[in-house]
Amino acid sequence: MSTFQTMITLLAFTLLMTILVSFYRLLGQSGDTIGNAQQGISEQTLVTTYTELANGLYFDEFSLDSNITPSEINTLTSPTKLGPDNPPPTGEATEADLKTFDDFDDLNNFDIVVSSMPGVIGSYKTHFDVYYVNPTDVNTKVTTSRTFIKRLDMKICRLYPPSKDTLKTSIIMGYFHFD
């Protein structure tokens, strides 16, 4: 084999290696893209599930069996007492705990970790915050008085495999009764 043939062979191997490295880099990047898309789909699935659950709850503990008129607004749960009526025991909450909730504000300061849901890849933690809001500006939290509008903020983050992204969303629930 001559020097020229050796050089061409080395050039061919170098070209082949460059193509293979580029191919595997693209393959790795597309795997990351697919993983991020699956994470987003899983988080959105959890948001939809919890939104439907929250929308199926009563507005307040005191609106379960009776209608509340504007003059009875002080019968609503105090802003400092928002949260589950029967908090789960200390430790990690489960989806079964969600089934014990009967009103919207039971979700306040509730954390749940889901790791074995069909179609969900990984382990996700969801944190809920519920508070009264100003009826004319639902972005303004009301901490000292009651209103006929509550807001639920959800934060969902992936615990495993770890991710720095957090999905945040909000739901507004108002109490209106038509006779």
CNS distance restraints for C-alpha pairs under 8 A (distance, minus, plus):
assign (resid   1 and name CA) (resid   5 and name CA) 6.18 0.50 0.50
assign (resid   1 and name CA) (resid   6 and name CA) 6.77 0.50 0.50
assign (resid   2 and name CA) (resid   6 and name CA) 6.32 0.50 0.50
assign (resid   3 and name CA) (resid   7 and name CA) 6.16 0.50 0.50
assign (resid   4 and name CA) (resid   8 and name CA) 6.28 0.50 0.50
assign (resid   5 and name CA) (resid   9 and name CA) 6.11 0.50 0.50
assign (resid   6 and name CA) (resid  10 and name CA) 6.17 0.50 0.50
assign (resid   7 and name CA) (resid  11 and name CA) 6.10 0.50 0.50
assign (resid   8 and name CA) (resid  12 and name CA) 6.07 0.50 0.50
assign (resid   9 and name CA) (resid  13 and name CA) 6.24 0.50 0.50
assign (resid  10 and name CA) (resid  14 and name CA) 6.07 0.50 0.50
assign (resid  11 and name CA) (resid  15 and name CA) 6.07 0.50 0.50
assign (resid  12 and name CA) (resid  16 and name CA) 6.05 0.50 0.50
assign (resid  13 and name CA) (resid  17 and name CA) 6.02 0.50 0.50
assign (resid  14 and name CA) (resid  18 and name CA) 6.14 0.50 0.50
assign (resid  15 and name CA) (resid  19 and name CA) 6.23 0.50 0.50
assign (resid  16 and name CA) (resid  20 and name CA) 6.16 0.50 0.50
assign (resid  17 and name CA) (resid  21 and name CA) 6.02 0.50 0.50
assign (resid  18 and name CA) (resid  22 and name CA) 6.16 0.50 0.50
assign (resid  19 and name CA) (resid  23 and name CA) 6.07 0.50 0.50
assign (resid  20 and name CA) (resid  24 and name CA) 6.15 0.50 0.50
assign (resid  21 and name CA) (resid  25 and name CA) 6.09 0.50 0.50
assign (resid  22 and name CA) (resid  26 and name CA) 6.23 0.50 0.50
assign (resid  23 and name CA) (resid  27 and name CA) 6.15 0.50 0.50
assign (resid  24 and name CA) (resid  28 and name CA) 6.04 0.50 0.50
assign (resid  25 and name CA) (resid  29 and name CA) 6.22 0.50 0.50
assign (resid  26 and name CA) (resid  30 and name CA) 6.14 0.50 0.50
assign (resid  27 and name CA) (resid  31 and name CA) 6.26 0.50 0.50
assign (resid  28 and name CA) (resid  32 and name CA) 6.40 0.50 0.50
assign (resid  29 and name CA) (resid  33 and name CA) 6.23 0.50 0.50
assign (resid  30 and name CA) (resid  34 and name CA) 6.11 0.50 0.50
assign (resid  31 and name CA) (resid  35 and name CA) 6.12 0.50 0.50
assign (resid  32 and name CA) (resid  36 and name CA) 6.12 0.50 0.50
assign (resid  33 and name CA) (resid  37 and name CA) 6.16 0.50 0.50
assign (resid  34 and name CA) (resid  38 and name CA) 6.15 0.50 0.50
assign (resid  35 and name CA) (resid  39 and name CA) 6.19 0.50 0.50
assign (resid  36 and name CA) (resid  40 and name CA) 6.25 0.50 0.50
assign (resid  37 and name CA) (resid  41 and name CA) 6.21 0.50 0.50
assign (resid  38 and name CA) (resid  42 and name CA) 6.09 0.50 0.50
assign (resid  38 and name CA) (resid 121 and name CA) 7.32 0.50 0.50
assign (resid  39 and name CA) (resid  43 and name CA) 6.13 0.50 0.50
assign (resid  39 and name CA) (resid 121 and name CA) 7.12 0.50 0.50
assign (resid  39 and name CA) (resid 158 and name CA) 7.73 0.50 0.50
assign (resid  40 and name CA) (resid  44 and name CA) 6.05 0.50 0.50
assign (resid  41 and name CA) (resid  45 and name CA) 6.08 0.50 0.50
assign (resid  42 and name CA) (resid  46 and name CA) 6.37 0.50 0.50
assign (resid  42 and name CA) (resid 119 and name CA) 7.34 0.50 0.50
assign (resid  42 and name CA) (resid 120 and name CA) 5.20 0.50 0.50
assign (resid  42 and name CA) (resid 121 and name CA) 6.87 0.50 0.50
assign (resid  43 and name CA) (resid  47 and name CA) 6.23 0.50 0.50
assign (resid  43 and name CA) (resid 124 and name CA) 7.84 0.50 0.50
assign (resid  43 and name CA) (resid 156 and name CA) 6.62 0.50 0.50
assign (resid  43 and name CA) (resid 157 and name CA) 7.75 0.50 0.50
assign (resid  43 and name CA) (resid 167 and name CA) 7.03 0.50 0.50
assign (resid  44 and name CA) (resid  48 and name CA) 6.14 0.50 0.50
assign (resid  45 and name CA) (resid  49 and name CA) 6.21 0.50 0.50
assign (resid  46 and name CA) (resid  50 and name CA) 6.14 0.50 0.50
assign (resid  47 and name CA) (resid  51 and name CA) 5.91 0.50 0.50
assign (resid  47 and name CA) (resid 154 and name CA) 7.81 0.50 0.50
assign (resid  47 and name CA) (resid 156 and name CA) 7.95 0.50 0.50
assign (resid  47 and name CA) (resid 169 and name CA) 7.86 0.50 0.50
assign (resid  48 and name CA) (resid  52 and name CA) 6.15 0.50 0.50
assign (resid  49 and name CA) (resid  53 and name CA) 6.27 0.50 0.50
assign (resid  50 and name CA) (resid  54 and name CA) 6.02 0.50 0.50
assign (resid  51 and name CA) (resid  55 and name CA) 6.07 0.50 0.50
assign (resid  51 and name CA) (resid 171 and name CA) 7.33 0.50 0.50
assign (resid  52 and name CA) (resid  56 and name CA) 6.27 0.50 0.50
assign (resid  53 and name CA) (resid  57 and name CA) 6.81 0.50 0.50
assign (resid  54 and name CA) (resid 104 and name CA) 6.02 0.50 0.50
assign (resid  55 and name CA) (resid 104 and name CA) 7.79 0.50 0.50
assign (resid  55 and name CA) (resid 173 and name CA) 7.70 0.50 0.50
assign (resid  57 and name CA) (resid 101 and name CA) 7.63 0.50 0.50
assign (resid  57 and name CA) (resid 102 and name CA) 5.58 0.50 0.50
assign (resid  57 and name CA) (resid 103 and name CA) 4.80 0.50 0.50
assign (resid  57 and name CA) (resid 104 and name CA) 5.48 0.50 0.50
assign (resid  58 and name CA) (resid  63 and name CA) 6.82 0.50 0.50
assign (resid  58 and name CA) (resid  64 and name CA) 6.26 0.50 0.50
assign (resid  58 and name CA) (resid 102 and name CA) 6.26 0.50 0.50
assign (resid  58 and name CA) (resid 103 and name CA) 4.40 0.50 0.50
assign (resid  58 and name CA) (resid 104 and name CA) 5.94 0.50 0.50
assign (resid  59 and name CA) (resid  63 and name CA) 6.51 0.50 0.50
assign (resid  59 and name CA) (resid  64 and name CA) 7.95 0.50 0.50
assign (resid  59 and name CA) (resid 103 and name CA) 5.59 0.50 0.50
assign (resid  59 and name CA) (resid 104 and name CA) 5.32 0.50 0.50
assign (resid  59 and name CA) (resid 105 and name CA) 7.56 0.50 0.50
assign (resid  59 and name CA) (resid 173 and name CA) 7.11 0.50 0.50
assign (resid  59 and name CA) (resid 174 and name CA) 7.21 0.50 0.50
assign (resid  59 and name CA) (resid 175 and name CA) 6.19 0.50 0.50
assign (resid  60 and name CA) (resid  64 and name CA) 6.87 0.50 0.50
assign (resid  60 and name CA) (resid  76 and name CA) 6.51 0.50 0.50
assign (resid  60 and name CA) (resid  77 and name CA) 6.85 0.50 0.50
assign (resid  60 and name CA) (resid 103 and name CA) 5.16 0.50 0.50
assign (resid  60 and name CA) (resid 104 and name CA) 6.24 0.50 0.50
assign (resid  60 and name CA) (resid 105 and name CA) 6.76 0.50 0.50
assign (resid  61 and name CA) (resid  76 and name CA) 7.38 0.50 0.50
assign (resid  61 and name CA) (resid  77 and name CA) 7.09 0.50 0.50
assign (resid  61 and name CA) (resid 102 and name CA) 7.36 0.50 0.50
assign (resid  61 and name CA) (resid 103 and name CA) 5.75 0.50 0.50
assign (resid  62 and name CA) (resid  66 and name CA) 7.09 0.50 0.50
assign (resid  62 and name CA) (resid  68 and name CA) 7.86 0.50 0.50
assign (resid  62 and name CA) (resid  75 and name CA) 6.71 0.50 0.50
assign (resid  62 and name CA) (resid  76 and name CA) 5.97 0.50 0.50
assign (resid  62 and name CA) (resid  77 and name CA) 7.46 0.50 0.50
assign (resid  63 and name CA) (resid  67 and name CA) 5.85 0.50 0.50
assign (resid  63 and name CA) (resid  68 and name CA) 6.44 0.50 0.50
assign (resid  63 and name CA) (resid  76 and name CA) 7.94 0.50 0.50
assign (resid  64 and name CA) (resid 103 and name CA) 7.95 0.50 0.50
assign (resid  67 and name CA) (resid 177 and name CA) 7.06 0.50 0.50
assign (resid  68 and name CA) (resid  72 and name CA) 5.90 0.50 0.50
assign (resid  68 and name CA) (resid  73 and name CA) 7.00 0.50 0.50
assign (resid  68 and name CA) (resid 177 and name CA) 7.96 0.50 0.50
assign (resid  69 and name CA) (resid  73 and name CA) 6.85 0.50 0.50
assign (resid  72 and name CA) (resid  76 and name CA) 7.86 0.50 0.50
assign (resid  73 and name CA) (resid 146 and name CA) 6.74 0.50 0.50
assign (resid  73 and name CA) (resid 147 and name CA) 7.15 0.50 0.50
assign (resid  73 and name CA) (resid 148 and name CA) 7.62 0.50 0.50
assign (resid  74 and name CA) (resid  78 and name CA) 7.86 0.50 0.50
assign (resid  74 and name CA) (resid 146 and name CA) 6.82 0.50 0.50
assign (resid  76 and name CA) (resid 146 and name CA) 6.91 0.50 0.50
assign (resid  77 and name CA) (resid  81 and name CA) 6.40 0.50 0.50
assign (resid  77 and name CA) (resid  82 and name CA) 6.50 0.50 0.50
assign (resid  77 and name CA) (resid 146 and name CA) 7.71 0.50 0.50
assign (resid  78 and name CA) (resid  82 and name CA) 6.62 0.50 0.50
assign (resid  78 and name CA) (resid 145 and name CA) 7.43 0.50 0.50
assign (resid  78 and name CA) (resid 146 and name CA) 6.74 0.50 0.50
assign (resid  79 and name CA) (resid 131 and name CA) 6.81 0.50 0.50
assign (resid  79 and name CA) (resid 132 and name CA) 6.93 0.50 0.50
assign (resid  79 and name CA) (resid 142 and name CA) 7.98 0.50 0.50
assign (resid  79 and name CA) (resid 143 and name CA) 5.85 0.50 0.50
assign (resid  79 and name CA) (resid 144 and name CA) 6.55 0.50 0.50
assign (resid  79 and name CA) (resid 145 and name CA) 6.65 0.50 0.50
assign (resid  79 and name CA) (resid 146 and name CA) 6.61 0.50 0.50
assign (resid  80 and name CA) (resid 143 and name CA) 7.57 0.50 0.50
assign (resid  82 and name CA) (resid 105 and name CA) 5.45 0.50 0.50
assign (resid  82 and name CA) (resid 106 and name CA) 6.67 0.50 0.50
assign (resid  82 and name CA) (resid 108 and name CA) 6.09 0.50 0.50
assign (resid  82 and name CA) (resid 130 and name CA) 7.21 0.50 0.50
assign (resid  82 and name CA) (resid 131 and name CA) 7.37 0.50 0.50
assign (resid  83 and name CA) (resid  87 and name CA) 7.86 0.50 0.50
assign (resid  83 and name CA) (resid 105 and name CA) 5.40 0.50 0.50
assign (resid  83 and name CA) (resid 106 and name CA) 4.23 0.50 0.50
assign (resid  83 and name CA) (resid 107 and name CA) 5.89 0.50 0.50
assign (resid  83 and name CA) (resid 108 and name CA) 4.50 0.50 0.50
assign (resid  83 and name CA) (resid 109 and name CA) 6.62 0.50 0.50
assign (resid  83 and name CA) (resid 110 and name CA) 7.77 0.50 0.50
assign (resid  83 and name CA) (resid 130 and name CA) 7.91 0.50 0.50
assign (resid  84 and name CA) (resid 101 and name CA) 6.85 0.50 0.50
assign (resid  84 and name CA) (resid 105 and name CA) 7.07 0.50 0.50
assign (resid  84 and name CA) (resid 106 and name CA) 3.81 0.50 0.50
assign (resid  84 and name CA) (resid 107 and name CA) 6.38 0.50 0.50
assign (resid  84 and name CA) (resid 108 and name CA) 7.03 0.50 0.50
assign (resid  85 and name CA) (resid 101 and name CA) 7.82 0.50 0.50
assign (resid  85 and name CA) (resid 106 and name CA) 6.55 0.50 0.50
assign (resid  88 and name CA) (resid  93 and name CA) 6.71 0.50 0.50
assign (resid  88 and name CA) (resid  97 and name CA) 6.63 0.50 0.50
assign (resid  92 and name CA) (resid 111 and name CA) 7.87 0.50 0.50
assign (resid  92 and name CA) (resid 112 and name CA) 6.92 0.50 0.50
assign (resid  92 and name CA) (resid 113 and name CA) 7.26 0.50 0.50
assign (resid  93 and name CA) (resid  97 and name CA) 6.46 0.50 0.50
assign (resid  93 and name CA) (resid 111 and name CA) 6.62 0.50 0.50
assign (resid  93 and name CA) (resid 112 and name CA) 5.22 0.50 0.50
assign (resid  93 and name CA) (resid 113 and name CA) 7.04 0.50 0.50
assign (resid  94 and name CA) (resid  98 and name CA) 7.30 0.50 0.50
assign (resid  94 and name CA) (resid 112 and name CA) 6.01 0.50 0.50
assign (resid  94 and name CA) (resid 113 and name CA) 6.97 0.50 0.50
assign (resid  94 and name CA) (resid 114 and name CA) 7.67 0.50 0.50
assign (resid  95 and name CA) (resid  99 and name CA) 7.11 0.50 0.50
assign (resid  95 and name CA) (resid 112 and name CA) 7.26 0.50 0.50
assign (resid  95 and name CA) (resid 114 and name CA) 7.93 0.50 0.50
assign (resid  96 and name CA) (resid 100 and name CA) 7.28 0.50 0.50
assign (resid  97 and name CA) (resid 101 and name CA) 7.34 0.50 0.50
assign (resid 101 and name CA) (resid 106 and name CA) 5.86 0.50 0.50
assign (resid 101 and name CA) (resid 107 and name CA) 7.57 0.50 0.50
assign (resid 102 and name CA) (resid 106 and name CA) 7.20 0.50 0.50
assign (resid 104 and name CA) (resid 130 and name CA) 7.88 0.50 0.50
assign (resid 105 and name CA) (resid 130 and name CA) 5.75 0.50 0.50
assign (resid 105 and name CA) (resid 131 and name CA) 7.54 0.50 0.50
assign (resid 107 and name CA) (resid 128 and name CA) 5.97 0.50 0.50
assign (resid 107 and name CA) (resid 129 and name CA) 6.95 0.50 0.50
assign (resid 107 and name CA) (resid 130 and name CA) 6.70 0.50 0.50
assign (resid 108 and name CA) (resid 128 and name CA) 5.59 0.50 0.50
assign (resid 108 and name CA) (resid 129 and name CA) 4.62 0.50 0.50
assign (resid 108 and name CA) (resid 130 and name CA) 4.69 0.50 0.50
assign (resid 108 and name CA) (resid 131 and name CA) 7.69 0.50 0.50
assign (resid 108 and name CA) (resid 152 and name CA) 7.88 0.50 0.50
assign (resid 109 and name CA) (resid 127 and name CA) 6.82 0.50 0.50
assign (resid 109 and name CA) (resid 128 and name CA) 5.47 0.50 0.50
assign (resid 109 and name CA) (resid 129 and name CA) 5.28 0.50 0.50
assign (resid 109 and name CA) (resid 130 and name CA) 7.46 0.50 0.50
assign (resid 110 and name CA) (resid 127 and name CA) 5.85 0.50 0.50
assign (resid 110 and name CA) (resid 128 and name CA) 5.32 0.50 0.50
assign (resid 110 and name CA) (resid 129 and name CA) 7.34 0.50 0.50
assign (resid 111 and name CA) (resid 125 and name CA) 6.92 0.50 0.50
assign (resid 111 and name CA) (resid 126 and name CA) 5.58 0.50 0.50
assign (resid 111 and name CA) (resid 127 and name CA) 4.51 0.50 0.50
assign (resid 111 and name CA) (resid 128 and name CA) 6.48 0.50 0.50
assign (resid 112 and name CA) (resid 125 and name CA) 5.67 0.50 0.50
assign (resid 112 and name CA) (resid 126 and name CA) 5.34 0.50 0.50
assign (resid 112 and name CA) (resid 127 and name CA) 6.73 0.50 0.50
assign (resid 113 and name CA) (resid 123 and name CA) 6.94 0.50 0.50
assign (resid 113 and name CA) (resid 124 and name CA) 5.54 0.50 0.50
assign (resid 113 and name CA) (resid 125 and name CA) 4.34 0.50 0.50
assign (resid 113 and name CA) (resid 126 and name CA) 6.41 0.50 0.50
assign (resid 114 and name CA) (resid 123 and name CA) 5.67 0.50 0.50
assign (resid 114 and name CA) (resid 124 and name CA) 5.27 0.50 0.50
assign (resid 114 and name CA) (resid 125 and name CA) 6.43 0.50 0.50
assign (resid 115 and name CA) (resid 120 and name CA) 7.60 0.50 0.50
assign (resid 115 and name CA) (resid 121 and name CA) 7.80 0.50 0.50
assign (resid 115 and name CA) (resid 122 and name CA) 5.99 0.50 0.50
assign (resid 115 and name CA) (resid 123 and name CA) 4.09 0.50 0.50
assign (resid 115 and name CA) (resid 124 and name CA) 6.29 0.50 0.50
assign (resid 116 and name CA) (resid 120 and name CA) 7.13 0.50 0.50
assign (resid 116 and name CA) (resid 122 and name CA) 7.94 0.50 0.50
assign (resid 116 and name CA) (resid 123 and name CA) 7.50 0.50 0.50
assign (resid 122 and name CA) (resid 158 and name CA) 7.04 0.50 0.50
assign (resid 122 and name CA) (resid 159 and name CA) 7.42 0.50 0.50
assign (resid 122 and name CA) (resid 160 and name CA) 5.25 0.50 0.50
assign (resid 122 and name CA) (resid 161 and name CA) 6.10 0.50 0.50
assign (resid 123 and name CA) (resid 158 and name CA) 5.83 0.50 0.50
assign (resid 123 and name CA) (resid 159 and name CA) 5.35 0.50 0.50
assign (resid 123 and name CA) (resid 160 and name CA) 4.97 0.50 0.50
assign (resid 123 and name CA) (resid 161 and name CA) 7.27 0.50 0.50
assign (resid 124 and name CA) (resid 156 and name CA) 6.68 0.50 0.50
assign (resid 124 and name CA) (resid 157 and name CA) 5.64 0.50 0.50
assign (resid 124 and name CA) (resid 158 and name CA) 4.36 0.50 0.50
assign (resid 124 and name CA) (resid 159 and name CA) 5.39 0.50 0.50
assign (resid 124 and name CA) (resid 160 and name CA) 7.18 0.50 0.50
assign (resid 125 and name CA) (resid 156 and name CA) 5.66 0.50 0.50
assign (resid 125 and name CA) (resid 157 and name CA) 5.51 0.50 0.50
assign (resid 125 and name CA) (resid 158 and name CA) 6.35 0.50 0.50
assign (resid 125 and name CA) (resid 159 and name CA) 6.61 0.50 0.50
assign (resid 126 and name CA) (resid 154 and name CA) 6.67 0.50 0.50
assign (resid 126 and name CA) (resid 155 and name CA) 5.53 0.50 0.50
assign (resid 126 and name CA) (resid 156 and name CA) 4.42 0.50 0.50
assign (resid 126 and name CA) (resid 157 and name CA) 6.67 0.50 0.50
assign (resid 127 and name CA) (resid 154 and name CA) 5.71 0.50 0.50
assign (resid 127 and name CA) (resid 155 and name CA) 5.26 0.50 0.50
assign (resid 127 and name CA) (resid 156 and name CA) 6.63 0.50 0.50
assign (resid 128 and name CA) (resid 152 and name CA) 6.71 0.50 0.50
assign (resid 128 and name CA) (resid 153 and name CA) 5.72 0.50 0.50
assign (resid 128 and name CA) (resid 154 and name CA) 4.83 0.50 0.50
assign (resid 128 and name CA) (resid 155 and name CA) 6.77 0.50 0.50
assign (resid 129 and name CA) (resid 152 and name CA) 5.61 0.50 0.50
assign (resid 129 and name CA) (resid 153 and name CA) 5.13 0.50 0.50
assign (resid 129 and name CA) (resid 154 and name CA) 6.68 0.50 0.50
assign (resid 130 and name CA) (resid 150 and name CA) 6.76 0.50 0.50
assign (resid 130 and name CA) (resid 151 and name CA) 5.57 0.50 0.50
assign (resid 130 and name CA) (resid 152 and name CA) 4.48 0.50 0.50
assign (resid 130 and name CA) (resid 153 and name CA) 6.46 0.50 0.50
assign (resid 131 and name CA) (resid 141 and name CA) 6.70 0.50 0.50
assign (resid 131 and name CA) (resid 142 and name CA) 7.13 0.50 0.50
assign (resid 131 and name CA) (resid 143 and name CA) 7.49 0.50 0.50
assign (resid 131 and name CA) (resid 150 and name CA) 5.53 0.50 0.50
assign (resid 131 and name CA) (resid 151 and name CA) 5.55 0.50 0.50
assign (resid 131 and name CA) (resid 152 and name CA) 6.85 0.50 0.50
assign (resid 132 and name CA) (resid 141 and name CA) 6.12 0.50 0.50
assign (resid 132 and name CA) (resid 142 and name CA) 5.27 0.50 0.50
assign (resid 132 and name CA) (resid 143 and name CA) 6.99 0.50 0.50
assign (resid 132 and name CA) (resid 145 and name CA) 7.95 0.50 0.50
assign (resid 132 and name CA) (resid 146 and name CA) 6.37 0.50 0.50
assign (resid 132 and name CA) (resid 147 and name CA) 6.05 0.50 0.50
assign (resid 132 and name CA) (resid 148 and name CA) 7.75 0.50 0.50
assign (resid 132 and name CA) (resid 149 and name CA) 5.94 0.50 0.50
assign (resid 132 and name CA) (resid 150 and name CA) 4.34 0.50 0.50
assign (resid 132 and name CA) (resid 151 and name CA) 6.21 0.50 0.50
assign (resid 133 and name CA) (resid 137 and name CA) 7.27 0.50 0.50
assign (resid 133 and name CA) (resid 138 and name CA) 5.28 0.50 0.50
assign (resid 133 and name CA) (resid 139 and name CA) 6.88 0.50 0.50
assign (resid 133 and name CA) (resid 140 and name CA) 5.60 0.50 0.50
assign (resid 133 and name CA) (resid 141 and name CA) 4.64 0.50 0.50
assign (resid 133 and name CA) (resid 142 and name CA) 5.04 0.50 0.50
assign (resid 133 and name CA) (resid 147 and name CA) 6.80 0.50 0.50
assign (resid 133 and name CA) (resid 149 and name CA) 5.90 0.50 0.50
assign (resid 133 and name CA) (resid 150 and name CA) 5.67 0.50 0.50
assign (resid 133 and name CA) (resid 151 and name CA) 6.45 0.50 0.50
assign (resid 134 and name CA) (resid 138 and name CA) 5.46 0.50 0.50
assign (resid 134 and name CA) (resid 139 and name CA) 7.50 0.50 0.50
assign (resid 134 and name CA) (resid 140 and name CA) 5.62 0.50 0.50
assign (resid 134 and name CA) (resid 141 and name CA) 6.49 0.50 0.50
assign (resid 134 and name CA) (resid 142 and name CA) 6.16 0.50 0.50
assign (resid 134 and name CA) (resid 147 and name CA) 7.06 0.50 0.50
assign (resid 134 and name CA) (resid 149 and name CA) 7.37 0.50 0.50
assign (resid 135 and name CA) (resid 147 and name CA) 7.28 0.50 0.50
assign (resid 135 and name CA) (resid 148 and name CA) 7.63 0.50 0.50
assign (resid 135 and name CA) (resid 149 and name CA) 6.36 0.50 0.50
assign (resid 138 and name CA) (resid 151 and name CA) 7.55 0.50 0.50
assign (resid 138 and name CA) (resid 172 and name CA) 7.81 0.50 0.50
assign (resid 142 and name CA) (resid 146 and name CA) 7.46 0.50 0.50
assign (resid 148 and name CA) (resid 174 and name CA) 5.62 0.50 0.50
assign (resid 148 and name CA) (resid 175 and name CA) 5.26 0.50 0.50
assign (resid 148 and name CA) (resid 176 and name CA) 7.75 0.50 0.50
assign (resid 149 and name CA) (resid 172 and name CA) 7.03 0.50 0.50
assign (resid 149 and name CA) (resid 173 and name CA) 5.70 0.50 0.50
assign (resid 149 and name CA) (resid 174 and name CA) 4.23 0.50 0.50
assign (resid 149 and name CA) (resid 175 and name CA) 6.39 0.50 0.50
assign (resid 150 and name CA) (resid 172 and name CA) 5.90 0.50 0.50
assign (resid 150 and name CA) (resid 173 and name CA) 5.31 0.50 0.50
assign (resid 150 and name CA) (resid 174 and name CA) 6.31 0.50 0.50
assign (resid 151 and name CA) (resid 170 and name CA) 6.79 0.50 0.50
assign (resid 151 and name CA) (resid 171 and name CA) 5.69 0.50 0.50
assign (resid 151 and name CA) (resid 172 and name CA) 4.52 0.50 0.50
assign (resid 151 and name CA) (resid 173 and name CA) 6.24 0.50 0.50
assign (resid 152 and name CA) (resid 170 and name CA) 5.42 0.50 0.50
assign (resid 152 and name CA) (resid 171 and name CA) 5.09 0.50 0.50
assign (resid 152 and name CA) (resid 172 and name CA) 6.39 0.50 0.50
assign (resid 153 and name CA) (resid 168 and name CA) 7.19 0.50 0.50
assign (resid 153 and name CA) (resid 169 and name CA) 5.85 0.50 0.50
assign (resid 153 and name CA) (resid 170 and name CA) 4.38 0.50 0.50
assign (resid 153 and name CA) (resid 171 and name CA) 6.61 0.50 0.50
assign (resid 154 and name CA) (resid 167 and name CA) 7.93 0.50 0.50
assign (resid 154 and name CA) (resid 168 and name CA) 5.62 0.50 0.50
assign (resid 154 and name CA) (resid 169 and name CA) 5.33 0.50 0.50
assign (resid 154 and name CA) (resid 170 and name CA) 6.09 0.50 0.50
assign (resid 155 and name CA) (resid 166 and name CA) 6.47 0.50 0.50
assign (resid 155 and name CA) (resid 167 and name CA) 5.65 0.50 0.50
assign (resid 155 and name CA) (resid 168 and name CA) 4.56 0.50 0.50
assign (resid 155 and name CA) (resid 169 and name CA) 6.74 0.50 0.50
assign (resid 156 and name CA) (resid 166 and name CA) 5.60 0.50 0.50
assign (resid 156 and name CA) (resid 167 and name CA) 5.10 0.50 0.50
assign (resid 156 and name CA) (resid 168 and name CA) 6.50 0.50 0.50
assign (resid 157 and name CA) (resid 163 and name CA) 7.24 0.50 0.50
assign (resid 157 and name CA) (resid 164 and name CA) 7.77 0.50 0.50
assign (resid 157 and name CA) (resid 165 and name CA) 6.50 0.50 0.50
assign (resid 157 and name CA) (resid 166 and name CA) 4.63 0.50 0.50
assign (resid 157 and name CA) (resid 167 and name CA) 6.42 0.50 0.50
assign (resid 158 and name CA) (resid 162 and name CA) 5.88 0.50 0.50
assign (resid 158 and name CA) (resid 163 and name CA) 5.64 0.50 0.50
assign (resid 158 and name CA) (resid 164 and name CA) 7.98 0.50 0.50
assign (resid 158 and name CA) (resid 165 and name CA) 7.64 0.50 0.50
assign (resid 158 and name CA) (resid 166 and name CA) 7.51 0.50 0.50
assign (resid 159 and name CA) (resid 163 and name CA) 6.77 0.50 0.50
